[in-house]
Amino acid sequence: KVYEDVADLPSLHYDFVIVGGGTAGNVVASRLTENSSVSVLVLEAGPSNQGVLDAQVPFLESGVSDTGTPYSWNYTTTPQTGASGHVFDYLRGYLLGGCSSHNGMAYTRGAAADFDRYANLTGDEGWSWNRIFPYFLKNEKWTAPADDHNTQGQFNPAIHGTQGPISVSLSGFSWPEFEQRVIQTTTELPDDFPFNLDMNSGQPLGIGWLQYTIGHGERSSSATGYLTPDIIQRPNLDILLHAQVSKLVNLTQSRVSPSSPVTFQAVQFRYASKEIILSAGAIGSPQILLNSGVGDRTALGALGIPPLWDLPSVGKNASEHVYSGASWAVNSNQTVESITQNATRFNEAFAEWNNSRTGPFVNPSPEAGTHAGWLRLNADSPVFDVHADPSPGPGAPHFEMLLQPFGAAGTPGHHISITMAMVSPVSRGSVTLSSNDPFAAPVIDLRLLSSDFDALALTEGLKLALKFASAPAWDGYLGAPTVDLAAMTPTELTAHIRANSGPGYHIVGTAGMSPRGAQYGVVDPDLKVKGIAGLRVIDASVLPIVPGAHTQAATYVVAERGADMVKQTWTL
Ligand SMILES: Cc1cc2nc3c(=O)[nH]c(=O)nc-3n(C[C@H](O)[C@H](O)[C@H](O)COP(=O)(O)OP(=O)(O)OC[C@H]3O[C@@H](n4cnc5c(N)ncnc54)[C@H](O)[C@@H]3O)c2cc1C
């Protein structure tokens, strides 16, 4: 059951307490309570997703994701020196479902090489692409698009799951003038921009149709998919909302030494007899560990937090994508602005969604892409003189190119954009504490573009965007660029990128996996916190390096495998 008030909770003792009812946390709660002998409590800081219209209507996503809404943690980053000193809002979902209840819904699994690298970095073959692949299928329910269009040639059915909790579909409303030009470009410039039937095969390189965690015109999230009404009714599952966990309690108060590991058995006010599972996300999980005295001993001591267990990697190694882009006016009124800049059409589109779950509101927020391209730097690029290739292999991208029939928000007229992201960044940031107040916002320093490699690579990426737009397919359609990037020298382009880029909200790595016995890292490959009994982290923070993909699919498979590991430990 879902509880709004702690006083109503029926029990003090649970087998498992899951901190965070977000993307990963709800997967674990749902899977563990499949066994009726197990009791689970989920503690979620935010409110319910039920009745939050903007979390249901894909097009209205920003109403739930943006800073300032009641459903956002309202974080900001520190000034980002590599990005002209800008301070960015750092969006994180503050409601049941976490980021899966407010994200952009793009469904991208990443490259096989991303997961094979996780296997190498952890010494656990179980994280390799081939071994993880069944979990993608287990998570997914392939669904026809809302407009029921013929999807042949737009995806490969052989690589998708059909029975899982999360609906995945192709776009349910089309922008034909734009889409035809994208596809035409793949035939005109096939060397640089080959068509890829399905970017989720493990071989993402090329341009393909985007898939979204949307079913029948509505957002599919961990809250809607893994906490269906019948699952919520399970007598062995309690979910407490408005419950922000400050720190974990060490009931045994045992001395810290490698031979007598610390045992965590409680959070604030509830007992977990088997395990506490931290699923508070890549910001929340390290924050709770640090508040609990698990982290860099010196830094904790300096803040007046008694260090309990020295794990210097907690909150470090934050790995995040960085986005920049280009936009052009177009000689057409067939862009998403025809809805966002016209109140009548906006209201009609909303009414259509209400009546039949069709129309433009079935697609994600206005700036969503119709297609994505996953691209690489040239093998002989001089950028590799600055830093060795950080990508996990030749089948994995350096860049994501998002193709959007929409310009910059607030600019009148009709535009298209090509957003370009550096998805194999060298830069690493951190999540640290500002004080010993466990409820104070953490310090989020992504160190975006702090590596020159990232800035120089993204410069090459923007050149690829310009090349894409130079294909004959766009002749007569593209008007003036919003900013004339083609006229810039490479140095000017790099400076432009530093002044005009931002984060992708894809942070991972702050409780990263490393091999068992390694002196670095936060969790072992079985997601148990190193040196601590009774505590795992199961969420995006355990991925040691950001995949070349939006991160929800990777988070879902971490959670599915994590739940299996917990079941295995306790023979459930
Ligand atoms: C605006 C935005 C757009 C995105 N777009 C996409 C996209 O289009 N495609 C994609 O694949 N990925 C996208 N992502 C990234 C993706 O959604 C995340 O990587 C993923 O969902 C993270 O899952 P998680 O379980 O690690 O954390 P979360 O989903 O954030 O879950 C953490 C949960 O823990 C709760 N919590 C935190 N601290 C505490 C505490 N102290 N006590 C109790 N509860 C707590 C939070 O409220 C939250 O519910 C986007 C992210 C954002 C923010």
Ligand as a Chemical Component Dictionary entry (heavy atoms), coordinates in Angstrom:
data_LIG
# 
_chem_comp.id                   LIG 
_chem_comp.type                 NON-POLYMER 
_chem_comp.pdbx_formal_charge   0 
_chem_comp.three_letter_code    LIG 
# 
loop_
_chem_comp_atom.comp_id 
_chem_comp_atom.atom_id 
_chem_comp_atom.alt_atom_id 
_chem_comp_atom.type_symbol 
_chem_comp_atom.charge 
_chem_comp_atom.model_Cartn_x 
_chem_comp_atom.model_Cartn_y 
_chem_comp_atom.model_Cartn_z 
_chem_comp_atom.pdbx_ordinal 
LIG C1  C1  C 0 15.068 16.095 -16.918 1  
LIG C2  C2  C 0 15.634 14.744 -17.210 2  
LIG C3  C3  C 0 15.468 14.205 -18.480 3  
LIG C4  C4  C 0 16.006 12.939 -18.763 4  
LIG N1  N1  N 0 15.726 12.387 -19.974 5  
LIG C5  C5  C 0 16.058 11.092 -20.196 6  
LIG C6  C6  C 0 15.619 10.434 -21.376 7  
LIG O1  O1  O 0 14.931 11.017 -22.225 8  
LIG N2  N2  N 0 15.984 9.128  -21.532 9  
LIG C7  C7  C 0 16.730 8.453  -20.611 10 
LIG O2  O2  O 0 17.055 7.293  -20.837 11 
LIG N3  N3  N 0 17.173 9.063  -19.493 12 
LIG C8  C8  C 0 16.818 10.353 -19.249 13 
LIG N4  N4  N 0 17.206 10.950 -18.082 14 
LIG C9  C9  C 0 18.070 10.210 -17.150 15 
LIG C10 C10 C 0 17.365 9.071  -16.404 16 
LIG O3  O3  O 0 16.022 9.408  -16.173 17 
LIG C11 C11 C 0 18.107 8.769  -15.097 18 
LIG O4  O4  O 0 19.436 8.432  -15.351 19 
LIG C12 C12 C 0 17.500 7.606  -14.311 20 
LIG O5  O5  O 0 16.105 7.681  -14.315 21 
LIG C13 C13 C 0 18.042 7.612  -12.897 22 
LIG O6  O6  O 0 17.412 6.612  -12.127 23 
LIG P1  P1  P 0 17.800 6.385  -10.587 24 
LIG O7  O7  O 0 16.959 5.262  -10.108 25 
LIG O8  O8  O 0 19.264 6.267  -10.472 26 
LIG O9  O9  O 0 17.419 7.730  -9.845  27 
LIG P2  P2  P 0 16.011 8.469  -9.683  28 
LIG O10 O10 O 0 15.062 8.031  -10.719 29 
LIG O11 O11 O 0 16.319 9.911  -9.539  30 
LIG O12 O12 O 0 15.437 7.910  -8.303  31 
LIG C14 C14 C 0 15.866 8.358  -7.050  32 
LIG C15 C15 C 0 14.658 8.480  -6.140  33 
LIG O13 O13 O 0 15.108 8.616  -4.809  34 
LIG C16 C16 C 0 14.401 9.662  -4.181  35 
LIG N5  N5  N 0 15.297 10.188 -3.151  36 
LIG C17 C17 C 0 16.444 10.870 -3.307  37 
LIG N6  N6  N 0 17.004 11.161 -2.117  38 
LIG C18 C18 C 0 16.181 10.624 -1.175  39 
LIG C19 C19 C 0 16.221 10.586 0.246   40 
LIG N7  N7  N 0 17.204 11.167 0.938   41 
LIG N8  N8  N 0 15.210 9.946  0.916   42 
LIG C20 C20 C 0 14.181 9.353  0.231   43 
LIG N9  N9  N 0 14.109 9.383  -1.143  44 
LIG C21 C21 C 0 15.095 10.003 -1.825  45 
LIG C22 C22 C 0 14.100 10.632 -5.295  46 
LIG O14 O14 O 0 13.033 11.498 -4.974  47 
LIG C23 C23 C 0 13.806 9.695  -6.454  48 
LIG O15 O15 O 0 12.457 9.319  -6.480  49 
LIG C24 C24 C 0 16.726 12.226 -17.770 50 
LIG C25 C25 C 0 16.905 12.778 -16.506 51 
LIG C26 C26 C 0 16.356 14.018 -16.217 52 
LIG C27 C27 C 0 16.523 14.581 -14.848 53 
# 
loop_
_chem_comp_bond.comp_id 
_chem_comp_bond.atom_id_1 
_chem_comp_bond.atom_id_2 
_chem_comp_bond.value_order 
_chem_comp_bond.pdbx_ordinal 
LIG C1  C2  SING 1  
LIG C2  C3  SING 2  
LIG C2  C26 DOUB 3  
LIG C3  C4  DOUB 4  
LIG C4  N1  SING 5  
LIG C4  C24 SING 6  
LIG N1  C5  DOUB 7  
LIG C5  C6  SING 8  
LIG C5  C8  SING 9  
LIG C6  O1  DOUB 10 
LIG C6  N2  SING 11 
LIG N2  C7  SING 12 
LIG C7  O2  DOUB 13 
LIG C7  N3  SING 14 
LIG N3  C8  DOUB 15 
LIG C8  N4  SING 16 
LIG N4  C9  SING 17 
LIG N4  C24 SING 18 
LIG C9  C10 SING 19 
LIG C10 O3  SING 20 
LIG C10 C11 SING 21 
LIG C11 O4  SING 22 
LIG C11 C12 SING 23 
LIG C12 O5  SING 24 
LIG C12 C13 SING 25 
LIG C13 O6  SING 26 
LIG O6  P1  SING 27 
LIG P1  O7  DOUB 28 
LIG P1  O8  SING 29 
LIG P1  O9  SING 30 
LIG O9  P2  SING 31 
LIG P2  O10 DOUB 32 
LIG P2  O11 SING 33 
LIG P2  O12 SING 34 
LIG O12 C14 SING 35 
LIG C14 C15 SING 36 
LIG C15 O13 SING 37 
LIG C15 C23 SING 38 
LIG O13 C16 SING 39 
LIG C16 N5  SING 40 
LIG C16 C22 SING 41 
LIG N5  C17 SING 42 
LIG N5  C21 SING 43 
LIG C17 N6  DOUB 44 
LIG N6  C18 SING 45 
LIG C18 C19 SING 46 
LIG C18 C21 DOUB 47 
LIG C19 N7  SING 48 
LIG C19 N8  DOUB 49 
LIG N8  C20 SING 50 
LIG C20 N9  DOUB 51 
LIG N9  C21 SING 52 
LIG C22 O14 SING 53 
LIG C22 C23 SING 54 
LIG C23 O15 SING 55 
LIG C24 C25 DOUB 56 
LIG C25 C26 SING 57 
LIG C26 C27 SING 58 
# 
